[in-house]
């Protein structure tokens, strides 16, 4: 069952893609809900693909690759 509470938990745990999926589903059902719209906008400001990759990194090579990507992105 998808609820705002579950989406908030996912968001706080860093599972932004999962939280965004829930928020977007809830927003389709209730587009007048300002809190949900605000959450969607907040999460979309974060690069969820990069965050998901970062959270799954385990090897020094993955960290180095991410570090190079990050340096390019910020320059």
Secondary structure, 3 states (H helix, E strand, C coil): CCCHHHHHHHHHHCCHHHHHHHHHHHHHHCCCCHHHHHHHHHHHCCCHHHHHHHHHCCCHHHHHHHHHHHHHHHC
